[in-house]
Amino acid sequence: MCIEVKVCGITNKGDAINSIQAGADYLGFILYSQSPRSTNLDNVKRISDCLKDTSVKTVAVDVVPNLADVVLMQQADFKFYQFHFPLDLEKEKILKWSESVGPANLWLAPKLPPGTRFPEYLLEYAETFVIDAYSQNKFGGTGTSADLESFAKYQS
């Protein structure tokens, strides 16, 4: 088994460099303005300039982005795109994300309430999935443990 590490919430060059020196394979940049660790594409560009000679891969992290924002993320040269969304989001929007960035580059992060089965229809849109502990009012990591046993069958 190959373990890879993503450090998320990068907002400055120092954190990026320290994360790489600690062994991070991926750096996550949160573009969701309501997150306390959010940043913007101008800041991402400044930070990314110091990453050019590294093998670290960058991840754009957002909540239900519109397609115009996804295009801007692509222009910022992110390698991967991690999009959080509620389960009732229309499938057409998820399809558009997948078509825009490609299933190999899309990391889907559905907001799954406790006891909810993983929506298998999502498997056709992305190759990577992020499962966070559920919070009714928040997206992404909350610092609490999630029920991950039910997802073991999806490992390849």
Secondary structure, DSSP 8 states (H G I E B T S, - for coil): -----EEE---SHHHHHHHHHTT-SEEEEE--TTSTTB--HHHHHHHHGGGTTS--EEEEEEES--HHHHHHHHHTT-SEEEEEEETTS-HHHHHHHHHHH-TTTEEEEEE--TT----GGGGGT-SEE------SS--S--SS----GGGGGG--
